[in-house]
């Protein structure tokens, strides 16, 4: 499995975070519309991510549901015919929910900065430090904390779990 260190936080001023992310970025951003359907599994999480372009990915991951930098183990596979795959997985495993978002992705070295506008939840920033083969997780956590500071992310803004777990706004 691949590994990364992740951080997720609520954002009060998305445009301020965007300016900081642009300054840190190695190049232009990518904007993606994502529709994630989560399925019932005995361990970790399984989701089918449909991208606005019609591409899709099946993603499984395991990480502790706690705030702050944490290690995640994941696998990603490209998926053809996402509607049919969603139907099969829903029938076999049961769908437990859907999260729709517009994600703006910036890359800075081994860090991916995601600015997420999540339907029914609001604005968030998610950091992913993609760990290299053999790279200690503590080093990834140190890099994540450094980017938190550079982006102005406070401990009080950190959230636990997946977007699926967060209470929806009325």
N, C-alpha and C positions, 0 to 999 in steps of 0.2 A: 504494500500500500504506500501511496505517497503521503507526505506529511507537510503540515504547515502550522503556524501559530496564528490564531485568530483573535481579533478584538472587535466587539460591536458596541456602538454607543448611539444614543439619541442625539440629535443635532437641533439646536434652536435656530441657528443662522447658517443655512446650507451654502449661501453665496460666500460667506467668509471662509468656510472650510474649503470650498471650491478654489478660491484664490490661493490659499496656502498649498493645496494639493497641486495646482498648476505650477507653482514655483518649485516644488519638489520633483515634479515629473520629468521623466526622460524624453517625453515626446507628447504628441497630441493624445487626447482622451478618446475613448470609444463609448458610445451610448447604445445601450441594449434594453429592449423591452423584454421582460422575462415573466413567464407564467409557470410557477412551480407547483406541481401536484405531489403531495406527500402520501405515502402508503404505509399501512400498518406492517411493521416488521418486528421480530422478537428482540433485536439488538440494534442500536444506532438508529440511523434514519435512511430512508430511501425516497428519492424524489425524481420526478421526470420534469426536466426544465425545457420548456419550449421557448425558443427565442423568436423575436419578431420577424426574423428572416425566414422562418419555417424550419430552421435547424432545430435539433433537439439533442439533449444529453440525459443519460440516466446516471444519477450520482448517488453513491452510498457513502456515508461518513459516520464516524464515531468521534465524539468529543464530550467532555463534561459540560453540563448545563450550568455554568457559573460565570460571573462577570470577570472581566480582565483577560489578559493574554493567556491563552490555553492551547495546548496541542490538539490537533485534529488529524485523523487518519482518513484518507478518502480514495475512492476510485471513480473514474469518469469514463463512460463509453458513449460514443456517438450513437444516435438512434435515428433510424429511418421510420417513416410513417408514425409520427408521434400520437396521432389520434387513436390509431389502432392499438398501439402499445399502451396508452393510458387505459383503454377499455379492458385489455387483457389483465393488466396489473390491478385495476380496480376490481375486476371479477375475482381474481385469484387471492388478492391480499386485503382489499378494502382500502379505498381512498379515505384519508382522515382530514384533508383540507387543502386549500389552494391559497397561494400567496402571489399577488401580482405586483410588479415593481418596474420602475424605470431606473436602470443602474448606469451610472457614469463611472468608467474605469480609467484610473491613472496608474501608470507603472513607474516605479522608482527603484531601480536595482532589483533586488529580490522581493520587493514589497509591492503588492497590489492594493491600491486605495480605491474602495468602492463608495460612491455617494449614491445612496438608495432613497428613492421617493416611493414609499410602500403604500399601496392602496389601503385605506382604512386605518393606517397606523401613524403615518407621518414620515419625517426625514431622519435618516441614519447615516452613519459612516461605519464602514467595516474595513478593517485592515487584515490582510493576509500576508504573512511573511512565509514565502515558499522555501522550506528548508532544503538545503542541498544534501546529497548523499553523505551520511555520517555527521552532519552538522548537529551539534548539541541543541536540544530544545531550549536550554537556558539562554543560549546565544540568540535564538529567535525571539524569545521573550524580551531580551534586552533591546533588540532592534525595534520590536513593537512598541515598547515603552518610549523609546526615543522618538518614534513617529507620532505617538500620542501627544508628546510634549510639543513637537513642531507644529502639529495641527491644532493644538489648543483643546485637546480632549481631556476632560476632567474625570476622575474616578467616579464622581457622582452621576455622570452621564452613561456609564457602562450598563449594559443589559445582559441578562442571562438567556440562554436557550436560542431557539430559532424564532424567526418572525411569526411562524405558525403558533407559537406558544404565547405570544403577547396579546393582551386584551385589545379588542378592536374599538375604535372610536365610533360613537353613535352617528 
